[in-house]
Structures are given as C-alpha cells and as structure tokens.
Amino acid sequence: MPDKHISTQFDTELNSVSSRVMELGGLVESQIRQAIYALAQFNGPAADQVIEIEARVNTMEIEIDRELSSIIARRQPTAKDLRLLIAISKTTANLERVGDESAKIARMVKSIIDSGSARALPSSELRVAADLASGLLRKALDAFARLDTAQAVAILKEDDLIDREFDGFVRKLVTYMMEDPRKISASLDLLFLAKAIERIGDHAKNIAEFVIYIVKGTDVRHTSVEQVESAVQ
C-alpha cells in the first residue's frame, strides 16, 4: 500500500501491519454477515457465533496496536508515513467498534428470541439497512487498501443515505408504538438494533475519512461532503 522508502525493512513492516488491518476487516465483515443472518432468521446459534468472533477481533486490535507502537518507536516515521500509521491505528479502533456493534445485534437477537416476540417484529427494513451498512464497510476497506480518495468521497455520500433510512425507520417506529402501546417494548428492541446498524455505517464513514487523511494530509472529520470534495481535488 505505501510508497517505497529508503528502508526496505520499513516497507516490509508497513505492508505487514496493513495486511493485518485488512485481515481484521475480513474478520469483522464475517461477523456482520453472521449478525445479519441471525437477525433475518432470528437464529440463536448464528448469534452465538457472532459473539464468539468478538474475542478474536479484540485480540487482533491489541496485536495491531502493539505492532504500530513498535514501528513508531523504532522507525520514528515522518510526514505521510506517520499519517499512515495514525490512520491504521484509528481504522483498527473503528473495526473493533464495528465488531462491538455486531455483537450487540447478536445479543439483542438472542434476547428477542428468548422473549418469544420475534415473529411479531417488523424487522425486514432493518435487514435492508444492515445490508447497506455491511456493503459500506466493504467499500471502505477496499478504498483503504487502494488509497482511493474518489471512492472514499462516494462512501461519505452513501452514509448519508443510511442516516436517512435510520431517521425514516425511527418515525415509523414512533407511529407503530402510538397505534398500539402494547408494542412499545418490542419497538424499543428494534430501535436498539437500528442504532447499532447506523453506527456500523458511521464507522465505515470514519475509515473513508482516514483514507483522505493519508493521501491528502487533510483532516476532513466533521466537515460537509462538499468541503471534502474540494479537499480531494
């Protein structure tokens, strides 16, 4: 991923840690897929698998952070190399948080199954949103691997779509609860799931912002898409 350096060993270390991030990304993607399946089918064993993966994700985050600290201490990188290492650290943290959200979804699915209310919940729209969020993470990891700023900007725009889906779903839930107060508890379960899905999209957006930071050296967090587009031109 990074440009060539004077130190071939430094190149090797950067490529190694970058590969570890992509490996972590693949593991988290598999966790999301299992979480979506668990939600779609209200499948307890699938939810259990998601929760089991969480421990592996946490371990990998610690290992990558340790490797990054070692590289920074020994190589004292500057400019773009340091930006890359910082962005890798932040990307790793965001991937771990995606794993956390996936585990939250799985635990809520298990809770819903245990309560016996699974069939009464209108969860089909949530599955669509979950697929959108999962696809956004996949694109973000691809943009990170190729340092593709154009795709990173496209991801920021797509995250806005997920946010609008979330807002629309919340309005429908409010109507759902007003029409039948007996469904308030079940609706709150759905709201919890929807928020976890929205956060997965947010973490994918964060990774896209780190891509722009690596390539352009510009921190585009908390800025509008129009401002980001200007920054990458």
Sequence and secondary structure as in RCSB ss.txt:
>XXXX:A:sequence
MPDKHISTQFDTELNSVSSRVMELGGLVESQIRQAIYALAQFNGPAADQVIEIEARVNTMEIEIDRELSSIIARR
QPTAKDLRLLIAISKTTANLERVGDESAKIARMVKSIIDSGSARALPSSELRVAADLASGLLRKALDAFARLDTA
QAVAILKEDDLIDREFDGFVRKLVTYMMEDPRKISASLDLLFLAKAIERIGDHAKNIAEFVIYIVKGTDVRHTSV
EQVESAVQ
>XXXX:A:secstr
     S HHHHHHHHHHHHHHHHHHHHHHHHHHHHHHHHHHT HHHHHHHHHHHHHHHHHHHHHHHHHHHHHHHH
   HHHHHHHHHHHHHHHHHHHHHHHHHHHHHHHHHHHHHT GGGS  HHHHHHHHHHHHHHHHHHHHHHHT HH
HHHHHHHHHHHHHHHHHHHHHHHHHHHHH GGGHHHHHHHHHHHHHHHHHHHHHHHHHHHHHHHHH    TT  H
HHHHHHH 
